[in-house]
Amino acid sequence: MTRRAPVEFPIQDAADADSLPPQLSDRVRQARAHAKITKAELARRVGVCLSAAVQWEHPKGTSPTVANLARIATTCEVAFEWLATGRGPLTPAVDHPASTPLGAAPVGASAIDAFEERLLRKVREMPTHQRELVIEFARSLKKNP
């Protein structure tokens, strides 16, 4: 059995690092700075513990879930695509009312009737952690008709 030579990857120097797109951890930090909030405040608004927010901003830390990326984007008022991929502008084009979360469809476009429209408007006015409570409440009602 013949041994293969180990694969060597070129080490990037500091000049190459400037040309690389920002890592997710950098974009989370930039989004938080854009919102002018602390890591603790980001964690509170997203509904996670402080250590999670610290990890997200560490280059070798864990990455947020897609759901938490959406919450970070909404909380920090940055474009989800930019936050998730680094593509596109930092902030989305403003073509929606202030009550519409960034990246969300206008209420009338996604509600099927007046009741859903009212419900959706109220939920969109809530902080993220309260939205999760609404979902849990709805799940409990479905289990116990």
DSSP file (Angstrom, degrees, kcal/mol; ACC not computed):
  #  RESIDUE AA STRUCTURE BP1 BP2  ACC     N-H-->O    O-->H-N    N-H-->O    O-->H-N    TCO  KAPPA ALPHA  PHI   PSI    X-CA   Y-CA   Z-CA
    1    1 A M              0   0    0      0, 0.0     2,-0.4     0, 0.0     0, 0.0   0.000 360.0 360.0 360.0 126.7    0.0    0.0    0.0
    2    2 A T        -     0   0    0      1,-0.0     2,-0.3     0, 0.0     0, 0.0  -0.718 360.0-131.6 -92.4 135.4    1.5    3.3   -1.1
    3    3 A R        -     0   0    0     -2,-0.4     2,-0.3     1,-0.0    -1,-0.0  -0.674  18.5-133.3 -85.5 138.6    1.1    6.4    1.2
    4    4 A R        -     0   0    0     -2,-0.3     3,-0.1     1,-0.1    -1,-0.0  -0.657  23.4-109.5 -88.1 145.9   -0.1    9.6   -0.4
    5    5 A A        -     0   0    0     -2,-0.3    -1,-0.1     1,-0.1     3,-0.1  -0.504  44.0 -99.2 -69.9 141.6    1.7   12.8    0.3
    6    6 A P        -     0   0    0      0, 0.0     2,-0.4     0, 0.0    -1,-0.1  -0.324  38.0-110.9 -62.8 144.6   -0.3   15.1    2.5
    7    7 A V        -     0   0    0     -3,-0.1     2,-0.5     1,-0.0    -3,-0.0  -0.617  32.0-152.2 -76.8 129.6   -2.2   17.8    0.6
    8    8 A E        -     0   0    0     -2,-0.4    -3,-0.0    -3,-0.1    -1,-0.0  -0.896   3.6-156.1-107.5 133.8   -0.8   21.2    1.4
    9    9 A F        -     0   0    0     -2,-0.5     2,-0.1     1,-0.0    -2,-0.0  -0.867  28.8-106.6-104.8 139.1   -2.9   24.4    1.2
   10   10 A P        -     0   0    0      0, 0.0     2,-0.5     0, 0.0    -1,-0.0  -0.377  31.0-124.1 -65.0 140.5   -1.2   27.7    0.6
   11   11 A I        -     0   0    0     -2,-0.1     2,-0.3     1,-0.0     0, 0.0  -0.725  24.8-129.9 -84.4 130.4   -1.1   30.0    3.6
   12   12 A Q        -     0   0    0     -2,-0.5     2,-0.1     4,-0.0    -1,-0.0  -0.632  18.2-143.2 -83.3 135.7   -2.7   33.3    2.9
   13   13 A D     >  -     0   0    0     -2,-0.3     4,-1.7     1,-0.1     3,-0.5  -0.406  32.4 -95.0 -89.9 174.8   -0.7   36.3    3.8
   14   14 A A  H  > S+     0   0    0      1,-0.2     4,-1.0     2,-0.2    -1,-0.1   0.826 123.5  57.7 -60.6 -33.6   -2.2   39.5    5.2
   15   15 A A  H  > S+     0   0    0      1,-0.2     4,-0.5     2,-0.2     3,-0.4   0.894 107.0  48.2 -66.0 -38.4   -2.4   41.1    1.8
   16   16 A D  H >> S+     0   0    0     -3,-0.5     3,-1.1     1,-0.2     4,-0.6   0.844 102.4  63.8 -67.9 -33.4   -4.6   38.3    0.5
   17   17 A A  H >< S+     0   0    0     -4,-1.7     3,-0.7     1,-0.3    -1,-0.2   0.815  95.0  59.6 -62.8 -30.2   -6.8   38.5    3.6
   18   18 A D  H 3< S+     0   0    0     -4,-1.0    -1,-0.3    -3,-0.4    -2,-0.2   0.782 103.5  51.4 -68.8 -25.6   -7.9   42.0    2.6
   19   19 A S  H << S+     0   0    0     -3,-1.1    -1,-0.2    -4,-0.5    -2,-0.2   0.576  89.4  99.5 -88.4  -9.5   -9.3   40.7   -0.7
   20   20 A L  S << S-     0   0    0     -3,-0.7     3,-0.1    -4,-0.6    -3,-0.0  -0.471  82.4-107.9 -75.9 146.8  -11.4   38.0    0.9
   21   21 A P        -     0   0    0      0, 0.0    -1,-0.1     0, 0.0    -2,-0.1  -0.408  49.1 -87.6 -68.0 152.9  -15.1   38.5    1.5
   22   22 A P        -     0   0    0      0, 0.0     2,-0.0     0, 0.0     5,-0.0  -0.326  44.6-119.3 -62.0 141.3  -16.1   39.1    5.1
   23   23 A Q     >  -     0   0    0      1,-0.1     4,-2.2    -3,-0.1     3,-0.3  -0.290  28.8-102.3 -72.3 164.6  -16.8   35.9    7.1
   24   24 A L  H  > S+     0   0    0      1,-0.2     4,-2.7     2,-0.2     5,-0.2   0.899 124.2  55.9 -56.3 -41.6  -20.2   35.3    8.6
   25   25 A S  H  > S+     0   0    0      1,-0.2     4,-2.0     2,-0.2    -1,-0.2   0.889 107.8  48.8 -60.1 -38.1  -18.8   36.3   12.0
   26   26 A D  H  > S+     0   0    0     -3,-0.3     4,-2.6     2,-0.2    -1,-0.2   0.893 110.9  49.9 -66.7 -39.7  -17.6   39.6   10.6
   27   27 A R  H  X S+     0   0    0     -4,-2.2     4,-2.6     2,-0.2    -2,-0.2   0.878 109.1  51.3 -69.1 -36.9  -21.0   40.3    9.0
   28   28 A V  H  X S+     0   0    0     -4,-2.7     4,-2.4    28,-0.2    -1,-0.2   0.934 112.8  46.5 -63.0 -44.1  -22.8   39.5   12.3
   29   29 A R  H  X S+     0   0    0     -4,-2.0     4,-2.4    -5,-0.2    -2,-0.2   0.912 113.4  48.5 -63.2 -42.5  -20.5   42.0   14.1
   30   30 A Q  H  X S+     0   0    0     -4,-2.6     4,-2.4     2,-0.2    -2,-0.2   0.890 110.6  51.1 -66.0 -38.7  -21.0   44.6   11.3
   31   31 A A  H  X S+     0   0    0     -4,-2.6     4,-1.8     2,-0.2    -2,-0.2   0.923 111.1  48.1 -63.5 -43.6  -24.8   44.2   11.5
   32   32 A R  H  X>S+     0   0    0     -4,-2.4     5,-1.7     1,-0.2     4,-0.7   0.905 111.8  49.5 -64.3 -41.0  -24.7   44.6   15.3
   33   33 A A  H ><5S+     0   0    0     -4,-2.4     3,-0.6     1,-0.2    -1,-0.2   0.887 107.4  55.4 -64.3 -37.9  -22.5   47.7   14.9
   34   34 A H  H 3<5S+     0   0    0     -4,-2.4    -1,-0.2     1,-0.2    -2,-0.2   0.889 110.4  45.2 -59.7 -39.4  -24.9   49.0   12.3
   35   35 A A  H 3<5S-     0   0    0     -4,-1.8    -1,-0.2    -5,-0.1    -2,-0.2   0.573 107.0-131.7 -81.0  -9.6  -27.7   48.7   14.8
   36   36 A K  T <<5 +     0   0    0     -4,-0.7     2,-0.3    -3,-0.6    -3,-0.2   0.920  60.9 131.0  57.9  47.0  -25.6   50.3   17.6
   37   37 A I      < -     0   0    0     -5,-1.7    -1,-0.2    39,-0.0    -2,-0.1  -0.890  56.3-113.2-126.1 159.6  -26.4   47.5   20.1
   38   38 A T     >  -     0   0    0     -2,-0.3     4,-2.5    -3,-0.1     5,-0.2  -0.345  31.6-107.7 -82.4 167.9  -24.3   45.4   22.4
   39   39 A K  H  > S+     0   0    0      1,-0.2     4,-2.7     2,-0.2     5,-0.2   0.897 122.6  53.7 -60.7 -39.6  -23.8   41.6   22.1
   40   40 A A  H  > S+     0   0    0      1,-0.2     4,-2.3     2,-0.2    -1,-0.2   0.903 109.2  47.1 -62.9 -41.1  -26.0   41.3   25.2
   41   41 A E  H  > S+     0   0    0      2,-0.2     4,-2.7     1,-0.2     5,-0.2   0.899 111.3  51.2 -68.9 -40.0  -28.8   43.3   23.6
   42   42 A L  H  X S+     0   0    0     -4,-2.5     4,-2.5     2,-0.2     5,-0.3   0.942 111.1  48.9 -59.9 -46.5  -28.5   41.3   20.3
   43   43 A A  H  X>S+     0   0    0     -4,-2.7     5,-2.5     1,-0.2     4,-2.0   0.923 112.0  48.7 -59.1 -45.1  -28.8   38.1   22.3
   44   44 A R  H  <5S+     0   0    0     -4,-2.3    -1,-0.2     1,-0.2    -2,-0.2   0.930 113.7  45.6 -61.9 -46.0  -31.8   39.4   24.2
   45   45 A R  H  <5S+     0   0    0     -4,-2.7    84,-0.4     1,-0.2    83,-0.3   0.847 115.8  45.5 -68.6 -34.1  -33.6   40.6   21.1
   46   46 A V  H  <5S-     0   0    0     -4,-2.5    -1,-0.2    -5,-0.2    -2,-0.2   0.766 113.9-118.2 -79.9 -25.4  -32.9   37.4   19.1
   47   47 A G  T  <5S+     0   0    0     -4,-2.0     2,-0.2     1,-0.3    -3,-0.2   0.808  72.5 112.3  93.1  33.3  -33.9   35.2   22.1
   48   48 A V  S   <S-     0   0    0     -5,-2.5    -1,-0.3    -6,-0.2     2,-0.1  -0.784  70.8 -89.1-127.1 172.8  -30.6   33.4   22.8
   49   49 A C    >>  -     0   0    0     -2,-0.2     4,-1.3     1,-0.1     3,-1.0  -0.449  39.8-109.5 -80.2 159.9  -28.0   33.5   25.6
   50   50 A L  H 3> S+     0   0    0      1,-0.3     4,-2.3     2,-0.2     5,-0.2   0.867 115.9  62.1 -56.3 -40.2  -25.1   35.9   25.5
   51   51 A S  H 3> S+     0   0    0      1,-0.2     4,-2.4     2,-0.2    -1,-0.3   0.831  99.8  55.5 -60.7 -30.6  -22.6   33.2   24.8
   52   52 A A  H <> S+     0   0    0     -3,-1.0     4,-2.3     2,-0.2    -1,-0.2   0.940 108.6  46.5 -65.1 -46.2  -24.4   32.4   21.6
   53   53 A A  H  X S+     0   0    0     -4,-1.3     4,-1.2     1,-0.2    -2,-0.2   0.877 112.1  51.4 -63.7 -37.2  -24.0   36.0   20.3
   54   54 A V  H  X S+     0   0    0     -4,-2.3     4,-0.6     1,-0.2     3,-0.4   0.928 109.9  49.9 -64.1 -44.5  -20.3   35.9   21.4
   55   55 A Q  H >< S+     0   0    0     -4,-2.4     3,-1.2     1,-0.2     6,-0.3   0.895 104.5  58.3 -60.3 -41.6  -19.8   32.7   19.5
   56   56 A W  H 3< S+     0   0    0     -4,-2.3   -28,-0.2     1,-0.3    -1,-0.2   0.830 109.2  44.9 -59.2 -33.2  -21.4   34.1   16.3
   57   57 A E  H 3< S+     0   0    0     -4,-1.2    -1,-0.3    -3,-0.4    -2,-0.2   0.506  92.2  95.7 -91.8  -4.5  -18.9   37.0   16.2
   58   58 A H  S X< S-     0   0    0     -3,-1.2     3,-2.2    -4,-0.6   -33,-0.1  -0.736  77.7-131.9 -87.5 132.5  -15.9   34.8   16.9
   59   59 A P  T 3  S+     0   0    0      0, 0.0   -34,-0.2     0, 0.0    -1,-0.1   0.804 109.1  32.5 -55.4 -31.4  -14.0   33.7   13.7
   60   60 A K  T 3  S+     0   0    0    -35,-0.0    -4,-0.1     2,-0.0    -5,-0.1   0.171 102.4 109.1-109.2  17.2  -13.9   30.1   14.9
   61   61 A G  S <  S-     0   0    0     -3,-2.2    -5,-0.1    -6,-0.3     2,-0.1  -0.127  77.7 -76.3 -83.1-177.3  -17.2   30.2   16.7
   62   62 A T        -     0   0    0    -10,-0.1    -4,-0.2     1,-0.1    -1,-0.2  -0.381  44.4-121.3 -77.1 159.0  -20.5   28.6   15.9
   63   63 A S        -     0   0    0     -2,-0.1    -7,-0.1     1,-0.1    -1,-0.1  -0.764  27.0-107.9-100.4 148.4  -22.8   30.0   13.3
   64   64 A P        -     0   0    0      0, 0.0    -1,-0.1     0, 0.0   -11,-0.0  -0.366  37.5-105.8 -68.5 153.0  -26.4   31.1   13.9
   65   65 A T     >  -     0   0    0      1,-0.1     4,-2.6    -2,-0.0     5,-0.2  -0.253  34.4-103.9 -67.5 166.8  -29.2   29.0   12.6
   66   66 A V  H  > S+     0   0    0      1,-0.2     4,-2.3     2,-0.2     5,-0.2   0.909 124.6  52.8 -60.8 -41.1  -31.1   30.2    9.6
   67   67 A A  H  > S+     0   0    0      1,-0.2     4,-1.8     2,-0.2    -1,-0.2   0.914 111.2  45.8 -61.3 -42.0  -34.0   31.3   11.9
   68   68 A N  H  > S+     0   0    0      2,-0.2     4,-2.8     1,-0.2    -1,-0.2   0.846 108.1  56.8 -71.5 -32.1  -31.6   33.2   14.1
   69   69 A L  H  X S+     0   0    0     -4,-2.6     4,-2.7     2,-0.2    -2,-0.2   0.923 107.7  49.1 -60.2 -42.4  -29.9   34.8   11.0
   70   70 A A  H  X S+     0   0    0     -4,-2.3     4,-2.3     1,-0.2    -2,-0.2   0.905 111.8  48.4 -62.9 -40.7  -33.4   36.1   10.0
   71   71 A R  H  X S+     0   0    0     -4,-1.8     4,-3.0     2,-0.2    -2,-0.2   0.895 111.4  49.8 -66.5 -40.0  -33.9   37.4   13.6
   72   72 A I  H  X S+     0   0    0     -4,-2.8     4,-3.0     2,-0.2    -2,-0.2   0.936 111.0  49.8 -62.8 -45.7  -30.5   39.1   13.5
   73   73 A A  H  X>S+     0   0    0     -4,-2.7     5,-2.1     1,-0.2     4,-0.8   0.922 114.9  43.6 -59.8 -44.9  -31.2   40.7   10.1
   74   74 A T  H ><5S+     0   0    0     -4,-2.3     3,-0.5     3,-0.2    -2,-0.2   0.936 115.8  47.5 -65.9 -46.8  -34.6   42.0   11.4
   75   75 A T  H 3<5S+     0   0    0     -4,-3.0    -2,-0.2     1,-0.2    -1,-0.2   0.901 119.9  37.8 -60.9 -42.9  -33.2   43.2   14.7
   76   76 A C  H 3<5S-     0   0    0     -4,-3.0    -1,-0.2    -5,-0.2    -2,-0.2   0.455 106.6-124.6 -91.8  -1.1  -30.2   44.9   13.1
   77   77 A E  T <<5 +     0   0    0     -4,-0.8     2,-0.3    -3,-0.5    -3,-0.2   0.924  64.2 134.0  55.9  49.6  -32.2   46.2   10.1
   78   78 A V      < -     0   0    0     -5,-2.1    13,-0.3    -6,-0.2     2,-0.2  -0.849  65.0 -88.9-120.9 162.1  -29.8   44.6    7.5
   79   79 A A     >  -     0   0    0     11,-3.2     4,-2.3    -2,-0.3     5,-0.2  -0.510  27.8-139.9 -71.9 133.8  -30.6   42.6    4.4
   80   80 A F  H  > S+     0   0    0     -2,-0.2     4,-3.1     1,-0.2     5,-0.3   0.916 102.0  53.8 -59.8 -44.7  -30.9   38.9    5.1
   81   81 A E  H  >>S+     0   0    0      1,-0.2     4,-2.7     2,-0.2     5,-0.8   0.919 109.8  47.4 -59.1 -44.0  -29.1   38.0    1.9
   82   82 A W  H  >5S+     0   0    0      7,-0.3     4,-1.8     4,-0.2    -1,-0.2   0.938 114.5  46.7 -61.6 -46.1  -26.1   40.2    2.8
   83   83 A L  H  <5S+     0   0    0     -4,-2.3    -2,-0.2     1,-0.2    -1,-0.2   0.927 119.0  39.7 -63.1 -45.4  -26.0   38.7    6.3
   84   84 A A  H  <5S+     0   0    0     -4,-3.1    -1,-0.2    -5,-0.2    -2,-0.2   0.854 137.2   9.9 -74.6 -35.8  -26.2   35.1    5.2
   85   85 A T  H  <5S-     0   0    0     -4,-2.7    -3,-0.2    -5,-0.3    -2,-0.2   0.633  88.8-119.2-121.7 -20.1  -24.0   35.2    2.1
   86   86 A G  S  <<S+     0   0    0     -4,-1.8     2,-0.3    -5,-0.8    -4,-0.2   0.415  74.7 122.9  87.7  -1.8  -22.2   38.6    1.9
   87   87 A R        +     0   0    0     -6,-0.7    -1,-0.4     2,-0.1    -2,-0.2  -0.648  55.7  15.7 -93.7 151.6  -23.8   39.4   -1.4
   88   88 A G  S    S-     0   0    0     -2,-0.3     2,-0.1    -3,-0.1    -9,-0.0  -0.150 102.2 -33.6  83.9-179.5  -25.9   42.5   -2.0
   89   89 A P        -     0   0    0      0, 0.0    -7,-0.3     0, 0.0   -10,-0.3  -0.353  50.7-121.1 -76.1 156.1  -26.2   45.7    0.0
   90   90 A L  S    S+     0   0    0    -12,-0.1   -11,-3.2     1,-0.1    -7,-0.2   0.923 102.0  35.3 -58.4 -47.3  -25.9   45.9    3.8
   91   91 A T  S    S-     0   0    0    -13,-0.3   -13,-0.1    -9,-0.1    -1,-0.1  -0.893  90.6-119.7-112.8 142.3  -29.4   47.4    4.0
   92   92 A P        -     0   0    0      0, 0.0     2,-0.1     0, 0.0    -2,-0.0  -0.306  39.8 -86.8 -74.4 161.1  -32.3   46.5    1.8
   93   93 A A        -     0   0    0      1,-0.1     2,-1.1     2,-0.1     3,-0.0  -0.439  44.2-121.2 -62.5 139.2  -34.1   48.9   -0.4
   94   94 A V        +     0   0    0      1,-0.2    -1,-0.1    -2,-0.1     4,-0.1  -0.730  62.6 132.6 -90.9  99.0  -36.8   50.6    1.6
   95   95 A D        +     0   0    0     -2,-1.1    -1,-0.2     2,-0.1    -2,-0.1  -0.011  55.3  72.4-132.9  28.7  -40.0   49.9   -0.3
   96   96 A H  S    S-     0   0    0      4,-0.1     9,-0.0     9,-0.0     6,-0.0  -0.948  88.0 -90.1-139.4 158.4  -42.2   48.8    2.6
   97   97 A P    >   -     0   0    0      0, 0.0     3,-2.0     0, 0.0    -2,-0.1  -0.271  42.9-107.1 -66.2 159.1  -43.8   50.5    5.5
   98   98 A A  T 3  S+     0   0    0      1,-0.3     4,-0.1    -4,-0.1    -2,-0.0   0.767 117.7  61.3 -58.7 -27.1  -41.9   50.8    8.8
   99   99 A S  T 3  S+     0   0    0      2,-0.1    -1,-0.3    26,-0.0     0, 0.0   0.581  85.2  90.9 -79.4  -7.5  -44.0   48.1   10.4
  100  100 A T  S <  S-     0   0    0     -3,-2.0     3,-0.1     4,-0.0    -4,-0.1  -0.780  83.6-121.6 -89.6 123.7  -42.9   45.5    7.8
  101  101 A P    >   -     0   0    0      0, 0.0     3,-2.2     0, 0.0   -27,-0.1  -0.297  41.9 -88.8 -59.9 148.1  -39.8   43.5    8.9
  102  102 A L  T 3  S+     0   0    0      1,-0.3     3,-0.1   -28,-0.2   -24,-0.1  -0.355 114.3  15.3 -61.4 132.5  -37.0   43.8    6.5
  103  103 A G  T 3  S+     0   0    0      1,-0.3    -1,-0.3    -3,-0.1     2,-0.2   0.330  99.6 122.5  86.7  -7.4  -37.2   41.2    3.8
  104  104 A A    <   -     0   0    0     -3,-2.2    -1,-0.3     1,-0.1     3,-0.1  -0.585  67.3-109.9 -89.2 150.6  -40.8   40.3    4.6
  105  105 A A        -     0   0    0     -2,-0.2     5,-0.1     1,-0.1    -1,-0.1  -0.439  46.4 -89.5 -71.1 150.5  -43.6   40.5    2.1
  106  106 A P    >>  -     0   0    0      0, 0.0     3,-1.2     0, 0.0     4,-0.9  -0.308  40.5-113.2 -57.3 147.3  -46.1   43.3    2.6
  107  107 A V  H >> S+     0   0    0      1,-0.3     4,-2.0     2,-0.2     3,-1.2   0.893 114.8  53.0 -52.8 -48.2  -49.0   42.1    4.9
  108  108 A G  H 34 S+     0   0    0      1,-0.3    -1,-0.3     2,-0.2     9,-0.1   0.770 104.4  57.5 -62.0 -25.2  -51.6   42.3    2.1
  109  109 A A  H <4 S+     0   0    0     -3,-1.2    -1,-0.3     1,-0.2    -2,-0.2   0.735 116.5  31.8 -78.0 -22.1  -49.5   40.1   -0.1
  110  110 A S  H << S+     0   0    0     -3,-1.2     2,-0.3    -4,-0.9    -2,-0.2   0.625  98.5  87.6-112.5 -16.5  -49.3   37.2    2.3
  111  111 A A     <  -     0   0    0     -4,-2.0     3,-0.1    -5,-0.2     6,-0.0  -0.646  57.1-157.9 -86.0 141.2  -52.6   37.3    4.2
  112  112 A I  S    S+     0   0    0     -2,-0.3     2,-0.3     1,-0.1    -1,-0.1   0.628  73.3   7.2 -94.3 -13.4  -55.5   35.4    2.7
  113  113 A D  S  > S-     0   0    0      1,-0.1     4,-2.1     0, 0.0     5,-0.1  -0.938  85.4 -89.9-154.6 177.6  -58.2   37.3    4.5
  114  114 A A  H  > S+     0   0    0     -2,-0.3     4,-2.4     1,-0.2     5,-0.2   0.859 121.5  54.8 -63.7 -36.7  -58.8   40.4    6.8
  115  115 A F  H  > S+     0   0    0      2,-0.2     4,-2.7     1,-0.2    -1,-0.2   0.952 109.7  45.9 -62.4 -49.4  -58.4   38.3   10.0
  116  116 A E  H  > S+     0   0    0      1,-0.2     4,-3.0     2,-0.2     5,-0.2   0.876 111.0  53.9 -61.3 -36.8  -55.0   37.0    8.9
  117  117 A E  H  X S+     0   0    0     -4,-2.1     4,-2.3     2,-0.2    -1,-0.2   0.931 110.5  45.5 -63.4 -45.6  -54.0   40.5    7.9
  118  118 A R  H  X S+     0   0    0     -4,-2.4     4,-2.1     2,-0.2    -2,-0.2   0.925 115.2  47.9 -61.9 -44.6  -54.8   41.9   11.3
  119  119 A L  H  X S+     0   0    0     -4,-2.7     4,-2.6     1,-0.2    -2,-0.2   0.929 112.0  48.7 -62.3 -46.3  -53.1   39.0   13.0
  120  120 A L  H  X S+     0   0    0     -4,-3.0     4,-2.4     1,-0.2    -1,-0.2   0.894 109.6  52.2 -63.0 -41.0  -50.0   39.4   10.9
  121  121 A R  H  X S+     0   0    0     -4,-2.3     4,-0.9    -5,-0.2    -1,-0.2   0.929 112.0  46.1 -61.0 -44.4  -49.8   43.1   11.5
  122  122 A K  H >X S+     0   0    0     -4,-2.1     3,-0.6     1,-0.2     4,-0.5   0.910 112.5  49.7 -66.1 -42.3  -49.9   42.6   15.3
  123  123 A V  H >< S+     0   0    0     -4,-2.6     3,-1.3     1,-0.2    -1,-0.2   0.895 107.0  55.4 -64.3 -39.2  -47.4   39.9   15.3
  124  124 A R  H 3< S+     0   0    0     -4,-2.4    -1,-0.2     1,-0.3    -2,-0.2   0.727 102.4  57.5 -67.3 -20.3  -45.0   42.0   13.2
  125  125 A E  H << S+     0   0    0     -4,-0.9    -1,-0.3    -3,-0.6    -2,-0.2   0.639  93.5  90.6 -80.7 -14.5  -45.2   44.7   15.8
  126  126 A M  S << S-     0   0    0     -3,-1.3     2,-0.1    -4,-0.5     5,-0.0  -0.451  85.6-105.6 -84.1 152.5  -44.0   42.3   18.5
  127  127 A P    >>  -     0   0    0      0, 0.0     4,-1.7     0, 0.0     3,-0.8  -0.388  41.2-104.1 -66.7 157.1  -40.4   41.7   19.5
  128  128 A T  H 3> S+     0   0    0    -83,-0.3     4,-1.8     1,-0.3     3,-0.2   0.873 118.7  55.3 -53.9 -45.2  -39.0   38.4   18.3
  129  129 A H  H 3> S+     0   0    0    -84,-0.4     4,-1.1     1,-0.2    -1,-0.3   0.843 108.3  49.4 -63.5 -31.2  -39.2   36.6   21.7
  130  130 A Q  H <> S+     0   0    0     -3,-0.8     4,-1.8     2,-0.2    -1,-0.2   0.831 104.4  59.1 -74.6 -31.2  -42.9   37.4   21.9
  131  131 A R  H  X S+     0   0    0     -4,-1.7     4,-2.0     1,-0.2    -2,-0.2   0.911 102.2  53.9 -61.1 -41.2  -43.5   36.1   18.4
  132  132 A E  H  X S+     0   0    0     -4,-1.8     4,-2.4     1,-0.2    -1,-0.2   0.877 105.4  53.7 -61.2 -36.8  -42.2   32.8   19.5
  133  133 A L  H  X S+     0   0    0     -4,-1.1     4,-2.6     2,-0.2    -1,-0.2   0.886 105.7  53.3 -64.6 -37.9  -44.7   32.8   22.3
  134  134 A V  H  X S+     0   0    0     -4,-1.8     4,-2.5     2,-0.2    -2,-0.2   0.915 109.4  48.8 -62.4 -42.7  -47.5   33.4   19.8
  135  135 A I  H  X S+     0   0    0     -4,-2.0     4,-2.4     2,-0.2    -2,-0.2   0.929 111.7  48.4 -63.7 -45.1  -46.4   30.4   17.8
  136  136 A E  H  X S+     0   0    0     -4,-2.4     4,-2.3     1,-0.2    -2,-0.2   0.899 111.2  51.2 -62.1 -39.9  -46.3   28.2   20.9
  137  137 A F  H  X S+     0   0    0     -4,-2.6     4,-2.0     2,-0.2    -2,-0.2   0.927 110.1  49.1 -61.9 -45.3  -49.7   29.4   21.9
  138  138 A A  H  X S+     0   0    0     -4,-2.5     4,-1.8     1,-0.2    -2,-0.2   0.894 110.4  51.3 -62.7 -40.1  -51.1   28.6   18.5
  139  139 A R  H  X S+     0   0    0     -4,-2.4     4,-1.7     1,-0.2    -1,-0.2   0.907 108.5  51.3 -62.6 -41.4  -49.5   25.1   18.6
  140  140 A S  H  X S+     0   0    0     -4,-2.3     4,-1.6     1,-0.2    -1,-0.2   0.873 108.7  51.4 -66.1 -35.6  -51.1   24.5   22.0
  141  141 A L  H  < S+     0   0    0     -4,-2.0    -1,-0.2     1,-0.2    -2,-0.2   0.871 107.7  52.4 -67.1 -36.3  -54.5   25.5   20.7
  142  142 A K  H  < S+     0   0    0     -4,-1.8    -1,-0.2     1,-0.2    -2,-0.2   0.863 109.9  48.8 -67.6 -35.4  -54.1   23.1   17.8
  143  143 A K  H  < S+     0   0    0     -4,-1.7    -1,-0.2     1,-0.3    -2,-0.2   0.823 119.3  38.7 -72.1 -32.3  -53.3   20.2   20.2
  144  144 A N     <        0   0    0     -4,-1.6    -1,-0.3    -5,-0.2    -2,-0.1  -0.700 360.0 360.0-121.3  77.9  -56.3   21.0   22.4
  145  145 A P              0   0    0      0, 0.0    -1,-0.1     0, 0.0    -3,-0.1   0.520 360.0 360.0 -65.8 360.0  -59.2   21.9   20.2
